[in-house]
Amino acid sequence: MNNYKELKVWQKSMDLVELVYKLTSLFPKEEKYGLISQIQRCAVSIPSNIAEGAGRNSNKEFKYFMSIANGSSNELSTQLHLSIRIGYINENEVAEIFKLLTEIQKMNYTLIKKFSNL
């Protein structure tokens, strides 16, 4: 597998994590061990699983870790929607994150599909 740092999906996922950490700094402090922690963990999980999959010995394992990253991206999306619903953030504050998240999900899906055909 290629060096994970060269994968565009990993690079964009790292950008996403930075944006998520900046966004969660706006949340109420009482959410430090609740929603903030959960949002940050699933955001970090995305590039982490891409990197771990890239370091594995087979396409099947890479595809498996990409699917975990995809699950984490859906989890992140859900938690951000919840944060909007309960009033911690508004849609304008999270628009860039949702746009980047959608792009990452598409890239991830493309890689999963590619490695499914090998």
DSSP file (Angstrom, degrees, kcal/mol; ACC not computed):
  #  RESIDUE AA STRUCTURE BP1 BP2  ACC     N-H-->O    O-->H-N    N-H-->O    O-->H-N    TCO  KAPPA ALPHA  PHI   PSI    X-CA   Y-CA   Z-CA
    1    1 A M              0   0    0      0, 0.0     3,-0.1     0, 0.0    53,-0.0   0.000 360.0 360.0 360.0 152.1    0.0    0.0    0.0
    2    2 A N        -     0   0    0      1,-0.2     2,-0.3     2,-0.1     5,-0.1  -0.186 360.0 -78.5 -66.2 162.8    1.1    3.6   -0.6
    3    3 A N    >   -     0   0    0      1,-0.2     3,-2.0     2,-0.1     4,-0.5  -0.513  41.3-136.7 -60.9 123.1    2.4    5.8    2.1
    4    4 A Y  G >  S+     0   0    0     -2,-0.3     3,-1.2     1,-0.3     6,-0.2   0.794 100.4  65.7 -59.1 -28.8   -0.8    6.9    3.9
    5    5 A K  G 3  S+     0   0    0      1,-0.3    -1,-0.3     5,-0.1     6,-0.1   0.714  98.1  55.2 -67.4 -18.8    0.5   10.5    4.1
    6    6 A E  G <  S+     0   0    0     -3,-2.0     2,-0.4     4,-0.1    -1,-0.3   0.581  83.0 103.6 -88.1 -11.3    0.3   10.7    0.3
    7    7 A L    <>  -     0   0    0     -3,-1.2     4,-2.2    -4,-0.5     3,-0.4  -0.597  65.6-148.0 -75.4 124.4   -3.4    9.7    0.2
    8    8 A K  H  > S+     0   0    0     -2,-0.4     4,-2.8     1,-0.2     5,-0.3   0.865  98.5  57.7 -59.2 -37.3   -5.6   12.7   -0.5
    9    9 A V  H  > S+     0   0    0      1,-0.2     4,-1.7     2,-0.2    -1,-0.2   0.872 107.5  47.2 -64.3 -36.3   -8.4   11.2    1.7
   10   10 A W  H  > S+     0   0    0     -3,-0.4     4,-2.1    -6,-0.2    -2,-0.2   0.926 112.0  50.1 -68.1 -44.6   -6.0   11.0    4.6
   11   11 A Q  H  X S+     0   0    0     -4,-2.2     4,-1.8     1,-0.2    -2,-0.2   0.921 112.9  45.9 -60.1 -45.4   -4.8   14.6    4.1
   12   12 A K  H  X S+     0   0    0     -4,-2.8     4,-2.2     1,-0.2    -1,-0.2   0.852 109.8  55.4 -67.2 -33.9   -8.4   15.9    3.9
   13   13 A S  H  X S+     0   0    0     -4,-1.7     4,-2.1    -5,-0.3    -1,-0.2   0.866 105.6  51.7 -66.5 -35.7   -9.3   13.9    7.0
   14   14 A M  H  X S+     0   0    0     -4,-2.1     4,-1.8     2,-0.2    -2,-0.2   0.897 108.7  51.0 -66.6 -39.5   -6.5   15.5    8.9
   15   15 A D  H  X S+     0   0    0     -4,-1.8     4,-2.1     1,-0.2    -2,-0.2   0.905 108.3  53.7 -60.5 -41.0   -7.9   18.9    7.8
   16   16 A L  H  X S+     0   0    0     -4,-2.2     4,-2.6     1,-0.2    -2,-0.2   0.915 104.8  53.2 -59.6 -45.5  -11.3   17.8    9.0
   17   17 A V  H  X S+     0   0    0     -4,-2.1     4,-2.5     1,-0.2    -1,-0.2   0.913 107.6  51.4 -58.9 -43.4   -9.9   16.9   12.5
   18   18 A E  H  X S+     0   0    0     -4,-1.8     4,-2.1     1,-0.2    -1,-0.2   0.933 111.3  47.4 -58.7 -46.3   -8.5   20.4   12.8
   19   19 A L  H  X S+     0   0    0     -4,-2.1     4,-2.5     1,-0.2    -1,-0.2   0.889 110.8  52.1 -63.0 -39.3  -11.8   22.0   11.9
   20   20 A V  H  X S+     0   0    0     -4,-2.6     4,-2.9     2,-0.2    -1,-0.2   0.912 108.4  50.1 -64.9 -42.7  -13.6   19.8   14.4
   21   21 A Y  H  X S+     0   0    0     -4,-2.5     4,-0.9     1,-0.2    -1,-0.2   0.901 112.1  48.0 -64.2 -39.4  -11.3   20.7   17.2
   22   22 A K  H  < S+     0   0    0     -4,-2.1     3,-0.5    -5,-0.2     4,-0.3   0.920 113.3  48.5 -64.9 -42.5  -11.8   24.4   16.5
   23   23 A L  H >< S+     0   0    0     -4,-2.5     3,-2.1     1,-0.2     4,-0.2   0.926 107.6  53.2 -63.9 -45.6  -15.6   23.9   16.3
   24   24 A T  H >< S+     0   0    0     -4,-2.9     3,-1.2     1,-0.3    -1,-0.2   0.680  92.3  73.5 -69.3 -14.9  -15.8   21.9   19.6
   25   25 A S  T 3< S+     0   0    0     -4,-0.9    -1,-0.3    -3,-0.5    -2,-0.2   0.692  92.5  58.6 -67.8 -15.3  -13.9   24.7   21.4
   26   26 A L  T <  S+     0   0    0     -3,-2.1    -1,-0.2    -4,-0.3    -2,-0.2   0.571  86.7 100.9 -86.1 -11.3  -17.2   26.7   21.0
   27   27 A F  S <  S-     0   0    0     -3,-1.2     5,-0.0    -4,-0.2    62,-0.0  -0.292  89.3 -85.3 -73.9 158.3  -19.2   24.0   22.9
   28   28 A P    >   -     0   0    0      0, 0.0     3,-2.1     0, 0.0     8,-0.2  -0.363  36.5-123.0 -61.0 142.1  -20.2   24.4   26.6
   29   29 A K  G >  S+     0   0    0      1,-0.3     3,-2.0     2,-0.2     4,-0.2   0.778 107.5  69.6 -60.3 -27.8  -17.5   23.3   29.0
   30   30 A E  G 3  S+     0   0    0      1,-0.3     3,-0.3     2,-0.1    -1,-0.3   0.640  91.8  61.7 -67.9 -10.3  -19.8   20.8   30.7
   31   31 A E  G X >S+     0   0    0     -3,-2.1     5,-1.7     1,-0.2     3,-1.3   0.352  70.9 107.0 -91.8   5.5  -19.7   18.8   27.4
   32   32 A K  T < 5S+     0   0    0     -3,-2.0     5,-0.4     1,-0.3    -1,-0.2   0.879  90.7  30.0 -52.4 -43.2  -16.0   18.2   27.7
   33   33 A Y  T 3 5S+     0   0    0     -3,-0.3    -1,-0.3    -4,-0.2    -2,-0.1   0.334 128.2  43.7-100.6   7.1  -16.4   14.6   28.7
   34   34 A G  T <>5S-     0   0    0     -3,-1.3     4,-2.2     3,-0.0     5,-0.2   0.441 124.5  -2.9-112.3-107.9  -19.6   14.1   26.7
   35   35 A L  H  >5S+     0   0    0      1,-0.2     4,-2.8     2,-0.2     5,-0.3   0.863 129.3  55.3 -63.8 -39.4  -20.4   15.3   23.3
   36   36 A I  H  ><S+     0   0    0     -5,-1.7     4,-2.6     1,-0.2     5,-0.2   0.956 111.0  45.1 -58.6 -50.1  -17.0   17.1   22.7
   37   37 A S  H  > S+     0   0    0     -6,-0.8     4,-2.5    -5,-0.4    -2,-0.2   0.913 114.5  48.5 -60.4 -44.3  -15.0   14.0   23.5
   38   38 A Q  H  X S+     0   0    0     -4,-2.2     4,-2.2     2,-0.2     5,-0.2   0.914 112.4  48.0 -64.6 -43.9  -17.2   11.8   21.4
   39   39 A I  H  X S+     0   0    0     -4,-2.8     4,-2.0     1,-0.2    -2,-0.2   0.928 113.9  46.9 -63.1 -45.4  -17.1   14.2   18.4
   40   40 A Q  H  X S+     0   0    0     -4,-2.6     4,-2.5    -5,-0.3     5,-0.2   0.902 110.9  52.2 -65.3 -40.6  -13.3   14.5   18.6
   41   41 A R  H  X S+     0   0    0     -4,-2.5     4,-1.8    -5,-0.2    -1,-0.2   0.922 111.3  44.7 -64.1 -43.8  -12.8   10.8   18.9
   42   42 A C  H  X S+     0   0    0     -4,-2.2     4,-0.8     2,-0.2    -1,-0.2   0.861 112.9  52.2 -72.2 -31.0  -14.8    9.9   15.9
   43   43 A A  H >< S+     0   0    0     -4,-2.0     3,-0.8    -5,-0.2    -2,-0.2   0.936 111.7  46.1 -64.7 -45.2  -13.2   12.7   13.9
   44   44 A V  H 3X S+     0   0    0     -4,-2.5     4,-1.7     1,-0.2    -2,-0.2   0.818 104.1  65.1 -65.5 -30.6   -9.7   11.4   14.8
   45   45 A S  H 3X S+     0   0    0     -4,-1.8     4,-2.4    -5,-0.2     5,-0.2   0.795  91.5  65.0 -62.6 -29.3  -10.8    7.9   14.0
   46   46 A I  H <X S+     0   0    0     -4,-0.8     4,-1.7    -3,-0.8    -1,-0.2   0.984 110.4  30.6 -64.4 -61.3  -11.2    8.7   10.3
   47   47 A P  H  > S+     0   0    0      0, 0.0     4,-2.5     0, 0.0    -1,-0.2   0.837 118.1  59.4 -67.5 -28.5   -7.6    9.5    9.4
   48   48 A S  H  X S+     0   0    0     -4,-1.7     4,-2.5     1,-0.2    -2,-0.2   0.923 107.8  43.8 -64.6 -43.4   -6.3    7.0   12.0
   49   49 A N  H  X S+     0   0    0     -4,-2.4     4,-2.5     2,-0.2    -1,-0.2   0.841 111.7  53.8 -71.9 -32.4   -8.2    4.1   10.4
   50   50 A I  H  X S+     0   0    0     -4,-1.7     4,-2.1    -5,-0.2    -2,-0.2   0.937 112.0  45.3 -63.0 -45.2   -7.1    5.2    6.9
   51   51 A A  H  X S+     0   0    0     -4,-2.5     4,-1.2     2,-0.2    -2,-0.2   0.918 113.5  49.1 -64.1 -44.0   -3.5    5.2    8.1
   52   52 A E  H  < S+     0   0    0     -4,-2.5     3,-0.4     1,-0.2     4,-0.3   0.921 111.6  49.1 -63.6 -43.0   -3.9    1.8    9.9
   53   53 A G  H >< S+     0   0    0     -4,-2.5     3,-1.3     1,-0.2    -1,-0.2   0.887 107.6  54.6 -62.6 -39.0   -5.5    0.3    6.8
   54   54 A A  H 3< S+     0   0    0     -4,-2.1    -1,-0.2     1,-0.3    -2,-0.2   0.782 106.0  54.1 -65.7 -25.4   -2.7    1.6    4.5
   55   55 A G  T 3< S+     0   0    0     -4,-1.2    -1,-0.3    -3,-0.4    -2,-0.2   0.462  90.4  99.9 -88.0  -0.9   -0.2   -0.1    6.8
   56   56 A R  S <  S-     0   0    0     -3,-1.3    -3,-0.0    -4,-0.3     6,-0.0  -0.297  78.8-118.7 -82.8 170.8   -1.8   -3.5    6.6
   57   57 A N  S    S+     0   0    0     -2,-0.1     2,-0.3     2,-0.0    -1,-0.1   0.453  83.9  44.5 -93.7  -1.9   -0.6   -6.3    4.3
   58   58 A S  S  > S-     0   0    0     -5,-0.2     4,-2.1     1,-0.1     5,-0.1  -0.970  71.9-123.7-144.1 157.9   -3.6   -6.9    2.1
   59   59 A N  H  > S+     0   0    0     -2,-0.3     4,-2.8     1,-0.2     5,-0.2   0.856 113.1  58.7 -63.3 -35.7   -6.2   -5.0    0.1
   60   60 A K  H  > S+     0   0    0      1,-0.2     4,-1.9     2,-0.2    -1,-0.2   0.917 107.7  45.0 -61.7 -43.7   -8.9   -6.8    2.1
   61   61 A E  H  > S+     0   0    0      2,-0.2     4,-2.3     1,-0.2     5,-0.2   0.896 111.8  52.4 -67.8 -39.5   -7.6   -5.4    5.3
   62   62 A F  H  X S+     0   0    0     -4,-2.1     4,-2.1     1,-0.2    -2,-0.2   0.941 110.1  48.8 -60.2 -46.3   -7.2   -1.9    3.8
   63   63 A K  H  X S+     0   0    0     -4,-2.8     4,-2.0     1,-0.2    -1,-0.2   0.882 108.8  54.4 -60.3 -39.6  -10.8   -2.1    2.6
   64   64 A Y  H  X S+     0   0    0     -4,-1.9     4,-1.6     1,-0.2    -1,-0.2   0.929 110.4  44.5 -61.1 -47.1  -11.9   -3.1    6.1
   65   65 A F  H  X S+     0   0    0     -4,-2.3     4,-2.2     1,-0.2    -1,-0.2   0.821 109.9  55.7 -70.9 -30.3  -10.3   -0.1    7.8
   66   66 A M  H  X S+     0   0    0     -4,-2.1     4,-2.1    -5,-0.2    -1,-0.2   0.877 106.1  51.9 -66.3 -36.2  -11.6    2.2    5.1
   67   67 A S  H  X S+     0   0    0     -4,-2.0     4,-2.0     2,-0.2    -2,-0.2   0.859 107.8  51.4 -69.1 -33.2  -15.1    0.9    6.0
   68   68 A I  H  X S+     0   0    0     -4,-1.6     4,-2.3     2,-0.2    -2,-0.2   0.919 109.3  50.6 -65.1 -43.3  -14.4    1.7    9.7
   69   69 A A  H  X S+     0   0    0     -4,-2.2     4,-1.8     1,-0.2    -2,-0.2   0.886 108.9  52.4 -60.1 -38.4  -13.4    5.2    8.7
   70   70 A N  H  X S+     0   0    0     -4,-2.1     4,-1.8     2,-0.2    -1,-0.2   0.903 108.0  50.5 -64.7 -41.3  -16.6    5.5    6.7
   71   71 A G  H  X S+     0   0    0     -4,-2.0     4,-2.2     1,-0.2    -2,-0.2   0.897 109.0  51.7 -62.2 -40.7  -18.6    4.5    9.8
   72   72 A S  H  X S+     0   0    0     -4,-2.3     4,-2.5     1,-0.2    -1,-0.2   0.852 106.4  54.2 -65.1 -34.4  -16.8    7.1   11.9
   73   73 A S  H  X S+     0   0    0     -4,-1.8     4,-2.2     2,-0.2    -1,-0.2   0.882 109.2  47.8 -68.2 -36.7  -17.6    9.7    9.3
   74   74 A N  H  X S+     0   0    0     -4,-1.8     4,-2.2     2,-0.2    -2,-0.2   0.885 111.3  51.3 -67.9 -38.3  -21.3    8.8    9.6
   75   75 A E  H  X S+     0   0    0     -4,-2.2     4,-2.3     2,-0.2    -2,-0.2   0.923 110.0  49.4 -62.8 -44.3  -21.0    8.9   13.4
   76   76 A L  H  X S+     0   0    0     -4,-2.5     4,-2.3     1,-0.2     5,-0.2   0.929 109.7  51.3 -60.7 -46.4  -19.4   12.4   13.2
   77   77 A S  H  X S+     0   0    0     -4,-2.2     4,-2.3     1,-0.2    -1,-0.2   0.915 110.2  49.6 -57.3 -44.8  -22.2   13.6   10.9
   78   78 A T  H  X S+     0   0    0     -4,-2.2     4,-2.3     1,-0.2    -1,-0.2   0.914 111.0  48.6 -61.7 -44.7  -24.8   12.4   13.3
   79   79 A Q  H  X S+     0   0    0     -4,-2.3     4,-2.1     1,-0.2    -1,-0.2   0.853 110.9  50.4 -67.7 -34.3  -23.2   14.0   16.3
   80   80 A L  H  X S+     0   0    0     -4,-2.3     4,-1.8     2,-0.2    -1,-0.2   0.901 109.9  50.0 -69.7 -39.8  -22.9   17.3   14.5
   81   81 A H  H  X S+     0   0    0     -4,-2.3     4,-2.4    -5,-0.2    -2,-0.2   0.905 110.8  50.3 -62.5 -40.5  -26.5   17.2   13.5
   82   82 A L  H  X S+     0   0    0     -4,-2.3     4,-2.2     1,-0.2    -2,-0.2   0.906 107.0  54.3 -61.9 -41.8  -27.4   16.5   17.1
   83   83 A S  H  <>S+     0   0    0     -4,-2.1     5,-2.1     1,-0.2     6,-1.1   0.853 109.4  47.9 -62.1 -35.6  -25.3   19.5   18.2
   84   84 A I  H ><5S+     0   0    0     -4,-1.8     3,-1.2     3,-0.2    -1,-0.2   0.934 109.9  52.6 -67.5 -46.3  -27.2   21.7   15.8
   85   85 A R  H 3<5S+     0   0    0     -4,-2.4    -2,-0.2     1,-0.3    -1,-0.2   0.841 111.5  45.0 -61.1 -35.1  -30.5   20.4   17.1
   86   86 A I  T 3<5S-     0   0    0     -4,-2.2    -1,-0.3    -5,-0.1    -2,-0.2   0.456 117.5-112.3 -92.7   1.1  -29.7   21.1   20.8
   87   87 A G  T < 5S+     0   0    0     -3,-1.2    -3,-0.2    -4,-0.3    -2,-0.1   0.622  80.5 122.5  88.0  13.9  -28.3   24.5   19.9
   88   88 A Y  S   <S+     0   0    0     -5,-2.1     2,-0.3    -6,-0.2    -4,-0.2   0.834  85.8   6.3 -74.9 -31.2  -24.6   24.2   20.6
   89   89 A I  S    S-     0   0    0     -6,-1.1     2,-0.3    -9,-0.1    -2,-0.3  -0.908  73.0-129.1-140.7 166.7  -23.8   25.2   17.0
   90   90 A N    >>  -     0   0    0     -2,-0.3     4,-1.0    -3,-0.1     3,-0.6  -0.769  33.0-102.9-116.8 169.6  -25.6   26.5   14.0
   91   91 A E  H 3> S+     0   0    0     -2,-0.3     4,-0.9     1,-0.3     3,-0.4   0.823 118.4  57.4 -61.8 -33.4  -25.6   25.3   10.4
   92   92 A N  H 34 S+     0   0    0      1,-0.2     4,-0.4     2,-0.2     3,-0.4   0.881 103.7  53.3 -64.5 -37.0  -23.3   28.1    9.3
   93   93 A E  H <4 S+     0   0    0     -3,-0.6    -1,-0.2     1,-0.2    -2,-0.2   0.746 118.1  35.6 -69.2 -23.2  -20.6   27.1   11.8
   94   94 A V  H  X S+     0   0    0     -4,-1.0     4,-2.6    -3,-0.4     5,-0.2   0.421  87.1  98.7-111.5  -0.9  -20.6   23.5   10.6
   95   95 A A  H  X S+     0   0    0     -4,-0.9     4,-2.3    -3,-0.4     5,-0.2   0.897  84.9  48.8 -57.1 -45.2  -21.2   24.0    6.8
   96   96 A E  H  > S+     0   0    0     -4,-0.4     4,-2.3     1,-0.2    -1,-0.2   0.879 111.5  50.6 -64.2 -37.6  -17.5   23.7    5.9
   97   97 A I  H  > S+     0   0    0      2,-0.2     4,-3.0     1,-0.2    -2,-0.2   0.930 110.3  48.8 -65.9 -45.3  -17.1   20.6    8.0
   98   98 A F  H  X S+     0   0    0     -4,-2.6     4,-2.4     2,-0.2    -2,-0.2   0.898 111.3  50.6 -61.8 -39.6  -20.2   19.0    6.3
   99   99 A K  H  X S+     0   0    0     -4,-2.3     4,-1.9    -5,-0.2    -1,-0.2   0.938 114.3  43.3 -62.9 -46.6  -18.8   19.9    2.9
  100  100 A L  H  X S+     0   0    0     -4,-2.3     4,-2.5     1,-0.2    -2,-0.2   0.891 112.3  53.9 -66.7 -39.7  -15.4   18.4    3.7
  101  101 A L  H  X S+     0   0    0     -4,-3.0     4,-2.5     2,-0.2    -1,-0.2   0.902 107.8  50.0 -62.1 -42.0  -17.0   15.3    5.3
  102  102 A T  H  X S+     0   0    0     -4,-2.4     4,-2.2     2,-0.2    -1,-0.2   0.913 110.7  50.0 -62.5 -42.7  -19.1   14.6    2.2
  103  103 A E  H  X S+     0   0    0     -4,-1.9     4,-2.3     1,-0.2    -2,-0.2   0.914 111.4  48.5 -62.3 -43.1  -16.0   14.9    0.0
  104  104 A I  H  X S+     0   0    0     -4,-2.5     4,-2.9     1,-0.2    -2,-0.2   0.908 109.7  52.3 -63.6 -42.7  -14.1   12.5    2.3
  105  105 A Q  H  X S+     0   0    0     -4,-2.5     4,-2.6     1,-0.2    -1,-0.2   0.897 110.1  48.5 -62.2 -40.2  -17.0   10.0    2.3
  106  106 A K  H  X S+     0   0    0     -4,-2.2     4,-2.2     2,-0.2    -1,-0.2   0.918 113.4  46.7 -65.3 -43.3  -17.1   10.0   -1.5
  107  107 A M  H  X S+     0   0    0     -4,-2.3     4,-2.2     2,-0.2    -2,-0.2   0.912 113.4  49.6 -63.8 -42.2  -13.3    9.5   -1.7
  108  108 A N  H  X S+     0   0    0     -4,-2.9     4,-2.6     1,-0.2    -2,-0.2   0.927 110.2  49.6 -63.0 -46.5  -13.5    6.7    0.9
  109  109 A Y  H  X S+     0   0    0     -4,-2.6     4,-2.6     1,-0.2    -1,-0.2   0.897 109.1  53.2 -60.3 -41.1  -16.3    5.0   -1.0
  110  110 A T  H  X S+     0   0    0     -4,-2.2     4,-2.5     1,-0.2    -1,-0.2   0.914 110.3  47.0 -61.3 -43.5  -14.4    5.2   -4.2
  111  111 A L  H  X S+     0   0    0     -4,-2.2     4,-2.5     2,-0.2    -2,-0.2   0.908 111.3  50.9 -65.9 -41.3  -11.4    3.5   -2.6
  112  112 A I  H  X S+     0   0    0     -4,-2.6     4,-1.1     1,-0.2    -2,-0.2   0.933 112.4  47.1 -60.7 -44.8  -13.5    0.8   -1.0
  113  113 A K  H  X S+     0   0    0     -4,-2.6     4,-1.0     1,-0.2     3,-0.3   0.911 110.8  52.2 -63.0 -42.9  -15.1    0.1   -4.4
  114  114 A K  H >< S+     0   0    0     -4,-2.5     3,-0.6     1,-0.2    -2,-0.2   0.919 112.0  44.9 -59.8 -44.7  -11.7    0.0   -6.1
  115  115 A F  H 3< S+     0   0    0     -4,-2.5     3,-0.4     1,-0.2    -1,-0.2   0.636 105.0  62.9 -78.9 -12.2  -10.3   -2.5   -3.6
  116  116 A S  H 3< S+     0   0    0     -4,-1.1    -1,-0.2    -3,-0.3    -2,-0.2   0.754 101.8  52.3 -76.4 -25.4  -13.4   -4.6   -3.9
  117  117 A N    <<        0   0    0     -4,-1.0    -1,-0.2    -3,-0.6    -2,-0.2   0.435 360.0 360.0 -91.2  -0.1  -12.7   -5.2   -7.5
  118  118 A L              0   0    0     -3,-0.4    -1,-0.2    -4,-0.2    -2,-0.1   0.461 360.0 360.0 -90.8 360.0   -9.1   -6.4   -7.0
